[in-house]
Amino acid sequence: MKRVKINAYQTGLVFRNGVYQRLITEGSYWLWNETVTIYNKQGAFTSPIALNLLIQDSELAAMLEVFTVNDQELVLQFENGLLKAVLKAGEYAFWKTIAINYSFIKVNTAALDLPDTVDKSLLQHSLLAPFVRTVTVENFEKAVLFVDGKYNSMLESGIYYWWKNATAVFIARVDTRQQQIEINGQEILTRDKAALRINAWAQFRVVDIEKAVLQNKDYDKQLYIALQLALREYVSGYGFDELLEKKDTISAFVMNAVAQQASALGVEVLSFGIRDIILPGDVKEIMNQVLVAEKKAQANTITRREETASTRSLLNTAKLMEENAILWKLKELEYVEKIADKISNISVNGNGALLEQLKQIFVAQK
């Protein structure tokens, strides 16, 4: 025989030969060939034997909060309003006590969407986060949600949460910002068989995500092909010289040519441009020769024009001098002055006749 004391806020379960006998509460007890398991009446209750055997005691069952968590279920355990545990499949029991306010939320994780009973602020909690799938759609994105391989819905920008379960979830994202395609190294023959290498670019934006993702595969690659074919169609329709003259109209032609195909792909082509037109080596050499010849011809034309103008000016001057003797003398003095400017000094040898000769040169005779 032994004496057992049960304090306040405690209870004891009495067993004999492993078989549950009764529950004892606060007080002192003498036990004979019996064992007792003492519990503090707060927190979770851990049963030493099968729980369904113990709760057949109505007094003990009244002291406990007992529930079962099935497969594909979770129970969120709160203590005084704070999340303390996430309970998986199994049987659980908690002491009913005024010291701690317990609350429980049972959720079905077989469903994809989270119920409204779960506060969104808890989804990033370290206890709950392992059971939740989190997907962020950026502000410049739109997304398509596929559930078990089937189209489900369109997702705008934001953060989305789903339970982690056996359901397959796939997100197809599309960037709705302006994008650019490089169309480089296009080897194209003109109508007169001149081989050109063209580098081009195009800017586009996705405007219909359902067409881009659901009705088309690799919409950007298809757009590239459409632009490439339109460019080849334009270049091959002109001779080399015509193409150089009309190169400014390439952009408008290509954009009009692909507009219908782009709409079917769910995109809008915003602009198109040619970055480079690269000529073969022999054609480039010929073009340089043509350019040099054109420049020489232009130079010759300018020279002849200047010579003609100069001759016409001399002719006009001669006519004026012939009609006006004073103008003739002024012109004569002008040339004498130019000659004198080039003479730094004069050495005179001889008699007075030499001075008279110089006078005759520089002084007009009356």
RODREN-294354 format. One line per field, with one value per residue (C-alpha): residue number from 1; residue in three letters; x, y, z. Coordinates in steps of 0.1 Angstrom, whole numbers. Last residue first. Layout:
BEGIN
num = c(NUM, ...)
residu = c(ALA, ...)
c1 = c(X, ...)
c2 = c(Y, ...)
c3 = c(Z, ...)
END
This chain:
BEGIN
num = c(366, 365, 364, 363, 362, 361, 360, 359, 358, 357, 356, 355, 354, 353, 352, 351, 350, 349, 348, 347, 346, 345, 344, 343, 342, 341, 340, 339, 338, 337, 336, 335, 334, 333, 332, 331, 330, 329, 328, 327, 326, 325, 324, 323, 322, 321, 320, 319, 318, 317, 316, 315, 314, 313, 312, 311, 310, 309, 308, 307, 306, 305, 304, 303, 302, 301, 300, 299, 298, 297, 296, 295, 294, 293, 292, 291, 290, 289, 288, 287, 286, 285, 284, 283, 282, 281, 280, 279, 278, 277, 276, 275, 274, 273, 272, 271, 270, 269, 268, 267, 266, 265, 264, 263, 262, 261, 260, 259, 258, 257, 256, 255, 254, 253, 252, 251, 250, 249, 248, 247, 246, 245, 244, 243, 242, 241, 240, 239, 238, 237, 236, 235, 234, 233, 232, 231, 230, 229, 228, 227, 226, 225, 224, 223, 222, 221, 220, 219, 218, 217, 216, 215, 214, 213, 212, 211, 210, 209, 208, 207, 206, 205, 204, 203, 202, 201, 200, 199, 198, 197, 196, 195, 194, 193, 192, 191, 190, 189, 188, 187, 186, 185, 184, 183, 182, 181, 180, 179, 178, 177, 176, 175, 174, 173, 172, 171, 170, 169, 168, 167, 166, 165, 164, 163, 162, 161, 160, 159, 158, 157, 156, 155, 154, 153, 152, 151, 150, 149, 148, 147, 146, 145, 144, 143, 142, 141, 140, 139, 138, 137, 136, 135, 134, 133, 132, 131, 130, 129, 128, 127, 126, 125, 124, 123, 122, 121, 120, 119, 118, 117, 116, 115, 114, 113, 112, 111, 110, 109, 108, 107, 106, 105, 104, 103, 102, 101, 100, 99, 98, 97, 96, 95, 94, 93, 92, 91, 90, 89, 88, 87, 86, 85, 84, 83, 82, 81, 80, 79, 78, 77, 76, 75, 74, 73, 72, 71, 70, 69, 68, 67, 66, 65, 64, 63, 62, 61, 60, 59, 58, 57, 56, 55, 54, 53, 52, 51, 50, 49, 48, 47, 46, 45, 44, 43, 42, 41, 40, 39, 38, 37, 36, 35, 34, 33, 32, 31, 30, 29, 28, 27, 26, 25, 24, 23, 22, 21, 20, 19, 18, 17, 16, 15, 14, 13, 12, 11, 10, 9, 8, 7, 6, 5, 4, 3, 2, 1)
residu = c(LYS, GLN, ALA, VAL, PHE, ILE, GLN, LYS, LEU, GLN, GLU, LEU, LEU, ALA, GLY, ASN, GLY, ASN, VAL, SER, ILE, ASN, SER, ILE, LYS, ASP, ALA, ILE, LYS, GLU, VAL, TYR, GLU, LEU, GLU, LYS, LEU, LYS, TRP, LEU, ILE, ALA, ASN, GLU, GLU, MET, LEU, LYS, ALA, THR, ASN, LEU, LEU, SER, ARG, THR, SER, ALA, THR, GLU, GLU, ARG, ARG, THR, ILE, THR, ASN, ALA, GLN, ALA, LYS, LYS, GLU, ALA, VAL, LEU, VAL, GLN, ASN, MET, ILE, GLU, LYS, VAL, ASP, GLY, PRO, LEU, ILE, ILE, ASP, ARG, ILE, GLY, PHE, SER, LEU, VAL, GLU, VAL, GLY, LEU, ALA, SER, ALA, GLN, GLN, ALA, VAL, ALA, ASN, MET, VAL, PHE, ALA, SER, ILE, THR, ASP, LYS, LYS, GLU, LEU, LEU, GLU, ASP, PHE, GLY, TYR, GLY, SER, VAL, TYR, GLU, ARG, LEU, ALA, LEU, GLN, LEU, ALA, ILE, TYR, LEU, GLN, LYS, ASP, TYR, ASP, LYS, ASN, GLN, LEU, VAL, ALA, LYS, GLU, ILE, ASP, VAL, VAL, ARG, PHE, GLN, ALA, TRP, ALA, ASN, ILE, ARG, LEU, ALA, ALA, LYS, ASP, ARG, THR, LEU, ILE, GLU, GLN, GLY, ASN, ILE, GLU, ILE, GLN, GLN, GLN, ARG, THR, ASP, VAL, ARG, ALA, ILE, PHE, VAL, ALA, THR, ALA, ASN, LYS, TRP, TRP, TYR, TYR, ILE, GLY, SER, GLU, LEU, MET, SER, ASN, TYR, LYS, GLY, ASP, VAL, PHE, LEU, VAL, ALA, LYS, GLU, PHE, ASN, GLU, VAL, THR, VAL, THR, ARG, VAL, PHE, PRO, ALA, LEU, LEU, SER, HIS, GLN, LEU, LEU, SER, LYS, ASP, VAL, THR, ASP, PRO, LEU, ASP, LEU, ALA, ALA, THR, ASN, VAL, LYS, ILE, PHE, SER, TYR, ASN, ILE, ALA, ILE, THR, LYS, TRP, PHE, ALA, TYR, GLU, GLY, ALA, LYS, LEU, VAL, ALA, LYS, LEU, LEU, GLY, ASN, GLU, PHE, GLN, LEU, VAL, LEU, GLU, GLN, ASP, ASN, VAL, THR, PHE, VAL, GLU, LEU, MET, ALA, ALA, LEU, GLU, SER, ASP, GLN, ILE, LEU, LEU, ASN, LEU, ALA, ILE, PRO, SER, THR, PHE, ALA, GLY, GLN, LYS, ASN, TYR, ILE, THR, VAL, THR, GLU, ASN, TRP, LEU, TRP, TYR, SER, GLY, GLU, THR, ILE, LEU, ARG, GLN, TYR, VAL, GLY, ASN, ARG, PHE, VAL, LEU, GLY, THR, GLN, TYR, ALA, ASN, ILE, LYS, VAL, ARG, LYS, MET)
c1 = c(504, 525, 516, 543, 556, 574, 583, 597, 618, 632, 640, 659, 680, 688, 703, 734, 740, 734, 702, 695, 658, 644, 616, 597, 566, 544, 556, 541, 507, 508, 516, 487, 463, 478, 469, 434, 430, 443, 418, 390, 400, 399, 362, 347, 375, 379, 342, 343, 375, 358, 328, 350, 371, 339, 326, 359, 357, 321, 330, 361, 339, 313, 340, 355, 320, 313, 347, 341, 307, 321, 349, 323, 302, 333, 343, 308, 307, 341, 329, 298, 319, 340, 310, 295, 327, 329, 292, 270, 258, 225, 224, 200, 167, 136, 103, 79, 50, 41, 11, 8, -20, -6, -36, -30, 6, -5, -29, -3, 26, 24, 14, 45, 68, 56, 58, 93, 106, 94, 127, 147, 130, 160, 184, 159, 155, 192, 194, 164, 131, 107, 133, 137, 100, 93, 125, 114, 79, 94, 116, 88, 66, 94, 102, 65, 63, 93, 78, 45, 63, 31, -1, -38, -34, -3, -4, -41, -50, -24, -39, -19, 17, 40, 63, 95, 113, 149, 168, 202, 204, 230, 226, 232, 224, 203, 185, 153, 173, 188, 186, 210, 195, 223, 202, 165, 167, 133, 125, 100, 76, 63, 35, 58, 39, 38, 26, 18, 15, -3, -5, -29, -13, -12, 5, -23, -26, -15, -14, 5, -3, -4, -34, -40, -62, -80, -82, -67, -62, -30, -39, -46, -33, -31, -23, -2, 1, 33, 45, 33, 49, 29, 40, 33, 32, 24, 14, 21, 57, 45, 22, 47, 71, 43, 41, 5, -5, -12, -38, -60, -74, -112, -115, -106, -74, -78, -65, -89, -73, -59, -92, -89, -96, -93, -87, -89, -74, -77, -51, -56, -93, -85, -98, -70, -61, -66, -53, -59, -39, -33, -13, -14, -1, 12, 13, -7, -15, -51, -47, -33, -41, -39, -43, -57, -47, -66, -56, -57, -79, -74, -94, -106, -107, -110, -106, -121, -156, -140, -123, -157, -174, -149, -152, -126, -99, -106, -108, -73, -55, -31, -6, -25, -7, -29, -18, -15, -29, -43, -10, -11, -3, -1, -11, -2, -23, -15, -31, -34, -40, -52, -46, -65, -71, -86, -87, -98, -106, -96, -76, -60, -22, -21, -42, -43, -52, -53, -44, -54, -36, -47, -46, -23, -29, -12, -5, 0, 12, 0)
c2 = c(1124, 1094, 1073, 1070, 1036, 1025, 1060, 1069, 1038, 1048, 1084, 1069, 1049, 1079, 1096, 1074, 1038, 1013, 1012, 986, 983, 970, 948, 942, 921, 950, 969, 942, 944, 982, 981, 957, 982, 1011, 994, 987, 1023, 1034, 1012, 1024, 1060, 1050, 1037, 1017, 993, 989, 980, 954, 939, 936, 918, 894, 888, 880, 857, 838, 835, 822, 797, 785, 782, 761, 740, 733, 725, 700, 684, 680, 664, 641, 631, 625, 603, 583, 578, 567, 543, 528, 524, 507, 483, 475, 468, 446, 425, 422, 413, 441, 444, 462, 471, 480, 477, 486, 474, 489, 482, 446, 436, 401, 375, 351, 356, 394, 389, 369, 397, 425, 406, 421, 456, 457, 444, 470, 499, 490, 484, 519, 537, 512, 525, 540, 512, 486, 501, 499, 463, 451, 447, 419, 398, 424, 427, 389, 383, 409, 394, 359, 370, 389, 358, 335, 358, 360, 322, 321, 346, 327, 296, 274, 290, 288, 286, 308, 337, 335, 334, 361, 387, 419, 406, 435, 439, 455, 444, 443, 439, 428, 422, 403, 409, 387, 406, 383, 411, 405, 408, 377, 375, 362, 373, 376, 391, 393, 405, 405, 431, 432, 458, 447, 421, 393, 361, 334, 298, 285, 247, 230, 192, 182, 157, 183, 215, 238, 269, 306, 334, 367, 395, 404, 390, 353, 338, 306, 268, 254, 217, 198, 188, 224, 250, 286, 312, 342, 379, 398, 434, 437, 403, 371, 355, 319, 303, 267, 260, 231, 241, 277, 266, 264, 290, 315, 328, 317, 331, 367, 352, 342, 308, 307, 319, 285, 279, 267, 234, 211, 179, 201, 202, 225, 221, 252, 248, 270, 267, 294, 286, 291, 282, 246, 219, 194, 186, 154, 143, 114, 113, 131, 162, 189, 224, 239, 271, 297, 325, 334, 324, 291, 282, 248, 246, 212, 197, 173, 152, 121, 125, 146, 132, 152, 152, 183, 167, 172, 159, 127, 121, 122, 102, 73, 58, 85, 61, 33, 55, 70, 37, 34, 58, 87, 120, 150, 182, 214, 220, 198, 187, 149, 121, 85, 61, 25, 0, -30, -11, 27, 51, 85, 122, 150, 168, 145, 107, 90, 53, 17, 16, -18, -21, -46, -21, 15, 48, 80, 111, 147, 180, 216, 214, 187, 149, 131, 93, 70, 35, 0)
c3 = c(-1201, -1195, -1165, -1139, -1128, -1159, -1173, -1140, -1140, -1174, -1163, -1133, -1158, -1179, -1149, -1151, -1143, -1115, -1094, -1068, -1059, -1026, -1012, -1044, -1041, -1030, -1061, -1084, -1067, -1069, -1106, -1110, -1093, -1112, -1144, -1132, -1122, -1157, -1175, -1152, -1163, -1199, -1198, -1226, -1231, -1193, -1190, -1217, -1202, -1168, -1183, -1201, -1169, -1150, -1176, -1176, -1138, -1139, -1166, -1145, -1114, -1133, -1148, -1114, -1099, -1127, -1123, -1086, -1091, -1117, -1093, -1065, -1088, -1098, -1062, -1053, -1083, -1073, -1037, -1049, -1070, -1040, -1019, -1045, -1046, -1008, -1003, -989, -953, -946, -910, -882, -900, -880, -867, -842, -819, -830, -809, -794, -789, -814, -837, -834, -845, -875, -886, -881, -898, -933, -920, -897, -925, -950, -926, -916, -951, -964, -955, -976, -1007, -1026, -1014, -1024, -1058, -1064, -1054, -1073, -1054, -1045, -1028, -1001, -992, -991, -971, -945, -943, -938, -910, -892, -893, -882, -852, -843, -842, -819, -796, -795, -782, -783, -793, -783, -745, -739, -764, -772, -735, -727, -750, -752, -753, -763, -793, -805, -837, -848, -881, -894, -931, -952, -989, -1019, -1052, -1074, -1094, -1074, -1042, -1025, -987, -960, -927, -901, -873, -864, -828, -809, -784, -755, -741, -707, -704, -693, -695, -668, -671, -636, -630, -601, -597, -569, -545, -517, -507, -500, -521, -517, -543, -542, -567, -603, -622, -625, -652, -643, -644, -676, -672, -665, -630, -622, -648, -637, -664, -654, -660, -654, -649, -613, -605, -600, -567, -559, -524, -518, -482, -458, -450, -443, -414, -385, -398, -402, -438, -442, -408, -420, -445, -416, -421, -417, -453, -465, -485, -521, -534, -516, -502, -474, -455, -426, -388, -367, -330, -300, -265, -239, -213, -175, -176, -184, -206, -211, -246, -266, -300, -324, -357, -390, -387, -360, -367, -335, -314, -333, -309, -299, -262, -274, -309, -326, -363, -373, -406, -429, -459, -437, -407, -376, -346, -317, -279, -257, -222, -188, -197, -211, -178, -159, -187, -185, -220, -228, -215, -239, -269, -260, -264, -235, -218, -232, -236, -228, -245, -225, -190, -163, -148, -150, -125, -136, -108, -100, -81, -58, -30, -32, -4, -16, -7, -24, -57, -84, -89, -121, -122, -130, -163, -169, -169, -139, -120, -133, -116, -136, -117, -118, -112, -110, -72, -59, -60, -31, -33, -3, -8, 0)
END
